[in-house]
Amino acid sequence: MKTSTERILTTHVGSLPRPQAVVDLLFAQDRGEPYDPNDFDRVMGDAVHDIIRRQIDAGVDIVSDGETSKISYATYIRHRLTGFEGDSARPTPRDIDELPEYRDMLVAQGASAKYLRPICKGPIQVRNREPLRKDIARMKEALASAGVAEGFLNAVSPGTVAVFQPNEYYPSHEAYMEALAEAMREEYETIVQSGLLLQVDCPDLAMGRHSRFRDLSDEEFLRAAEIQVEALNHALANLPPDRIRLHICWGNYEGPHTYDIPLEMVLPLLFKARPMALLIEGANPRHEHEWEIWATQELPDDKVLAPGVLDSSCNFVEHPELVAQRIVRYANLVGRERVIAGSDCGFGTFAGFGPVHPSICWLKLRALAEGAEIASAKLWGK
């Protein structure tokens, strides 16, 4: 994984706003409606080229395909794995559920972005390898065309699959995790073997606490999360840690977040996870204060930190000086060579729906690059 001894590099969590033509095709695919597969491939390819170009123009160093071909970061697996059927209820985060008027407003706003969240009702195996193959081919072609060396693809963690897709087939949480780890292993290994970085998305280790596992105690949740980390490590066992990133968040939605589990409680689990890079929220009003943890918590020697220095749940564009201040805080505590500047979460978590307007997303990424430049000048004295 590329880090720098000369300046702060920039990245983000992965998802970016999709063009409407992409959104329309993704929902047709998800709903089982007819669409032209050749048109699908053409539209996705054009969109990935454009999204990578726009990231480069904004000053992003380590880019992604924007999760262009995925309806969402967690439910796309229904098109790739067996065992998932139908649809399931959407568990409202606990903080939102206690504010029914606000909850109903959010539900109404997202009504047009209805996507399936299936249930596990049978044995899980790899069903279709073509979507992943095409994602990799599109990404590598776009990187080569743009002359960019480093890019990453996102993949969902076994635990996050469980948060979004309830289990009605396997006899226990452990058995469900084991089956998911075995099924996802091929996707993880294929991405890394292609030469791309792998980012594993793990909101199950934080957001899962106040959503799917809201009725557990903290201790019970942490035991479940430990099982999820063990399953993830099993699936990643054959891969070099320096080619893997792990993203954790408390949910990319604008809300109170008053039931978010503190970072300090889940940090030991993150240190046990195999990936080298940790992408952790650090810019939104509920978690920005947690940068101080690194004054007393030592980052393991085999890890690097990519803290969120952009809030991905609001339309304010952070001033580059503020971005620089956030970066410098982390760099002074864990070392400037071990920090990559990132975002709290994705800007297109679900296709066609997100709190940040697409045009503002690119302004935020430009502010990220400008802030990293300011921080680099301060940290290296240039």
Buried (B, 14 or more C-beta within 10 A) or exposed (E): BEBBEEBBBBBBBBBBBBBEBBBBBBBBBBEEEEBEEEEBBEBBBBBBBBBBBBBBEBBBBBBBBBBBBBBBBBBBBBBBBBBBBEEBEEBBBBBBBEBEEBBEEBEEEBEEBEBBBBBBEEEBEBBEEEBBEBBBBBBBBBBEEBEBEBBBBBBBBBBBBBBBBBBEBBEEBBEBBBBBBBBBBBBBBBBBEBEBBBBBBBBBBBBBBBBBBBEBEEEEBBEBBBBBBBBBBBBBEEBEBBBBBBBBBBBBBBBBBEBBBEBEBBBEBBBEBBBBBBBBBBBBEBBBEBBEBBEEBEBEEEBBBBBBBBBBBBBEBBEBEBBBBBBBBBBBBBEBEBBBBBBBBBBBBBBBBBBBEBEBBBBBBBBBBBBBBBBBEBBEEE
